[in-house]
Amino acid sequence: MGISYFYETFEGSNCMKKLIKNTIKIFLLLLVVGIVFVIWSNFTIKDQTENFVTSEISKLPSEKTGLLLGTSKTLSNGNPNAYFFNRIKAAAELFKSGKIQNIIVSGDNSQKDYNEPEEMKNELIKAGVPANKIFEDFAGFRTLDSVLRAKEIFGQNSYIIISQKFHNERAVYLARKNGIQAFGFNAEDVNKYAGFKTNAREKLARVKVFWDFMFGVEPKFGGEKILIP
């Protein structure tokens, strides 16, 4: 009885070791696949938008409309958000150059005291853009929402997207994959230290682009059509 007990214990121990070993192998395999997918996603988006994204206004076509992508005006610590103000500056420059005639400001307005489109509109007016040339999209909760709503709600089949380069690449990729002739005008970036978390998050956001494609994710909200004269 004692020998049988120890034999069964030994066999059980071996089975447990094999289970743990196989679990570790599966985990490592999934980890490698995940890393490869992240690298592939980022390379694909960067490579396929290289000819449509620029920091030079002269290289852009003339379009009826620019799409300014939203972000918060202030950081969590209360300081001004450089991403926000650099985008405002770029959008105003693009408008004054004559490359665009109107600007859609698209951002998050999911809470009463948080209104990205309104804040962008106010700052653009301060920068010299006429109020009647600015159109607010209050349901730009994600980049996907913003680029598709510019077409479906505002009727724009081609436009220039305004944001930082890393964001423009993803936005232009999304737009073009949905039949929109989009270009990107790059606002000035922030220093690498200040933008570390944002750039790290962007790596994963590019993975989600392909996840959304696979599962047919659509913008969260529709709405009435808004005519841009």
N, C-alpha and C positions, 0 to 999 in steps of 0.2 A: 504494500500500500504506500509506503514511504517513497519507494523508487518511482512508482507510477505518478505520485504527486509531483515529485521534482522534475520528472520527464515532461509532464503537462505544463508545469511552470516554465520550463526551459523553452518548450515549443511556443507557448504564449508570448514569452519575451522576444523570441525571434520574429514572430508575426508582428508584434508591436514595433520592433526596430525597422522591419521592412515597410510598414505603413508610414512611419515617420520619414524614412528615407525617400519613399515615393512621393510623399506630400511635399517635401523640400524640393525634389526634382521638378514637380509640377509648378511650384511657386516660382522657382528660378526661371523655368521656361516661360511662364507668363510674364515675369519681370523683363526678360530679354525681349519678348515680343512687344511688350508695352513701350520699351525704350526705342526700339526700332520704329514703331508706329509714330511716336512723337517726332523723331528725327525726320521720317518720311513726310509727315504732315507739314512740318515747318518748311522743309526744302521745297515741296511741291507748290505751296502757296507763294513763297518768295520767288521761285523760278518762273511761275506762270504769270506773275504780275509785274515782272521786271520792266517791261516796255510800256506799262500804263501808269506808273507811279513816279513822280518827280518832285524835286524841290525848286525847279526853275519854271517860272510862269510862262516863259517864251516857248517851252516845249509842249504846252497844253493846247488843245483845240478850244475854240470858243463854244460855249454851251449856254443854253438858256438858264440853267439852274446849277447852283452848288448845293451840296448836302453837307452841312456842318454837324459832325457827330458829337454828342454831348458827353460831358463829364462834370463832376462837381466843381463849383467855383472855389470852394475852400477845402482844405485838408481836414482830417479828423482833429488835428491840433489847433485848428482855427486859422492857420496860415493860408495865404493865397495859393491856389493850385496852378503851378506853372503850365501844366498840360492845358488847362482851360484857357488861360490868357494867351498862350502861344497860338492856340487854334483861332481865337478871336482875331488876333493880329493877322494871321494868314488869310482868313476869310475876308477881312476888310481889304487887304492888299489885292486879293484876287478879284473882288468886286470892283475896286477902283481902277484896276488894269483894263477893265472892259471884257475880260474873259467870261464872266457870268453876269447875268442881269438880275437874278433873284437868288435868295438863299433860303433853303429849308433848314431850320434849326430843330434837330431831332434828338430827344432825350427823355429822361425819366421824370414823370410827374405822378408817381404812384402814391405820394403822400401830400397832405395839404401844405406842409411847410417845406416841401422840397420840389423845386420846379426848374429843372435844367433848361428847357426851351425858353422860359421867360427870362432867366438870367442871361442866357446867350443873346437873346434879342436886345435886352437893355444895354449890354456891353457893345454890341454891334452898332446900335444907334449912337452911343457915345463915340464910337470910332468913325462915324460919318456915313454909315449905311442908312438910307431912308427907311422908315418904319414900314412903308407900303411895299417894300421889296423883300420883306422878311416874312416867312410863313412858318408857323409853329406846328410841330408834330409832337404831341404830348404822350404818344405811345411808343416812343423809341426806346423800349426797355433793354433791347439787345441790339447788337450790330445787325443781325439778321432782320429784325423788325424794321430798323431804320432804312436799310437798303431796299427791301421789298415794298415797304409802305410808300417810299418815294415814287415808285412806279404805280402801284395799285391805287393809292389814295390821291397822290398829287399828279399822276399822269405823266411822269417823266421817264422816257425810255433810254435817255442818256443824260449824264450829269457828271460833275466833278466832285469827288468826295474830299472833304477837308478834315484832316486829323494828323497825328504823328505818323511817320513812315510805317512803323510796325503795325499800327492799327489800319492804316490805309491798305496795306497789302492784303490783309484778311477781308476787309470790306469790299475792295475791288474784286477779289476772287469770288466772294459770295454773289456780288452783283452780276458779274459776267457769267457765272454758272447758271444764273436765272434769267439770261437773255437781255441783260441791261448793258449798254455800251458805257461803262463807267471808267473814269480816270481818277487818279489821286493826286492831290496837291499836299505836299508834306509840310506841316507846321514844324517849327523848331522843336527838337526833342529836349528832354531835361537830362541832367548829368546822370551817369550810369549808377552812381550810388543812390541818388534820390529815386530813380526809376527802377531799382532792382526788383522790387516786388511786382510792379506792373509788368515788367518784361518777362518775369518768371511765369506770371499768370497767363500771359499771352501765349506761351508755349502750349499750355493746356487748352486754351481757347481755340487754337488752331486744330487740335485733335477733335474738339467738339464740332467743328465745321463738318467733318466727315461723318461723325456720329449723327448729326442732324440730317445729312443727305441720306444716310442709310435708312433712317426711320421717318423720313418725310416730314420733319418738324416745320410748322408754319408759324407766322407771326401770331402773337396771342390775341390781338384785337384788330378788327376791321374798322369800319367807320364810313361816314359819308365822304364822297369825293370832294376834293378841294381844288378849285380851278386856279392855276397860275396863268395870268394873262400873257 
